[in-house]
Amino acid sequence: MANTKSAIKAARKSERLTLRNKAVKTRLKTLHKKLEKAAAGTDQAVAKVAAAEYVSAMDKATKSGVVHKNAAARAKSHTAKIVFAK
């Protein structure tokens, strides 16, 4: 257990941020699965909507520091390849 006041606060903060990060990452995984499913289908419009939703969520996660900016750029690039390959 943390001994000092600052360590106790840091532990509380770490726990709170961990929960937020898990929630954001779970949402990103869900949106990615939705994107993969839409891209596998025949409707291009549905795939574009799913891609826009995923890219938007990825940008927000990057802005809040959950995902590194280069990782987000790589994910967005892969998304574009998946959607516009057809």
C-alpha positions as CSV (number, residue, x, y, z in Angstrom):
1,M,0.0,0.0,0.0
2,A,1.1,3.6,-0.7
3,N,2.6,5.4,2.3
4,T,2.7,9.1,1.4
5,K,-0.2,11.3,0.5
6,S,1.0,11.9,-3.0
7,A,1.5,8.1,-3.5
8,I,-2.1,7.5,-2.3
9,K,-3.4,10.1,-4.7
10,A,-1.3,8.7,-7.6
11,A,-2.7,5.2,-6.9
12,R,-6.3,6.5,-7.0
13,K,-5.6,8.4,-10.2
14,S,-3.9,5.4,-11.8
15,E,-6.9,3.2,-11.0
16,R,-9.3,5.8,-12.5
17,L,-7.3,6.3,-15.6
18,T,-6.9,2.5,-16.1
19,L,-10.6,2.1,-16.1
20,R,-11.0,4.9,-18.6
21,N,-8.3,3.4,-20.8
22,K,-9.9,-0.1,-20.7
23,A,-13.3,1.4,-21.7
24,V,-11.8,3.3,-24.6
25,K,-9.8,0.4,-25.9
26,T,-12.8,-1.9,-25.7
27,R,-14.8,0.5,-27.7
28,L,-12.1,0.7,-30.3
29,K,-11.9,-3.1,-30.6
30,T,-15.7,-3.2,-31.0
31,L,-15.7,-0.6,-33.7
32,H,-12.8,-2.4,-35.5
33,K,-14.8,-5.6,-35.5
34,K,-17.8,-3.7,-36.9
35,L,-15.5,-2.2,-39.6
36,E,-14.1,-5.6,-40.6
37,K,-17.6,-7.1,-40.8
38,A,-18.8,-4.1,-42.9
39,A,-15.8,-4.3,-45.2
40,A,-16.3,-8.0,-45.8
41,G,-19.9,-7.3,-47.0
42,T,-20.9,-5.9,-50.3
43,D,-22.3,-2.5,-49.3
44,Q,-19.5,0.1,-49.7
45,A,-21.6,2.9,-48.0
46,V,-21.9,0.9,-44.8
47,A,-18.1,0.2,-44.8
48,K,-17.4,4.0,-45.2
49,V,-19.7,4.8,-42.3
50,A,-18.1,2.2,-40.1
51,A,-14.6,3.5,-41.1
52,A,-15.5,7.1,-40.3
53,E,-16.8,6.0,-36.9
54,Y,-13.7,4.0,-36.1
55,V,-11.3,6.8,-37.3
56,S,-13.2,9.3,-35.2
57,A,-13.0,7.1,-32.1
58,M,-9.3,6.5,-32.8
59,D,-8.6,10.3,-33.0
60,K,-10.4,10.9,-29.7
61,A,-8.4,8.1,-28.1
62,T,-5.2,9.6,-29.4
63,K,-6.2,13.1,-28.2
64,S,-6.7,11.7,-24.6
65,G,-3.5,9.8,-24.6
66,V,-4.9,6.3,-24.6
67,V,-3.4,5.4,-28.0
68,H,0.0,6.6,-29.3
69,K,-0.3,9.0,-32.3
70,N,1.8,6.7,-34.6
71,A,-0.3,3.7,-33.7
72,A,-3.4,5.6,-34.5
73,A,-2.0,6.8,-37.8
74,R,-1.1,3.2,-38.6
75,A,-4.6,2.0,-37.7
76,K,-6.2,4.7,-39.8
77,S,-4.0,3.8,-42.8
78,H,-5.0,0.2,-42.5
79,T,-8.7,1.3,-42.3
80,A,-8.3,3.2,-45.5
81,K,-6.7,0.3,-47.3
82,I,-9.5,-2.0,-46.1
83,V,-12.4,0.3,-47.2
84,F,-11.0,1.7,-50.4
85,A,-9.5,-1.6,-51.7
86,K,-12.7,-2.5,-53.4
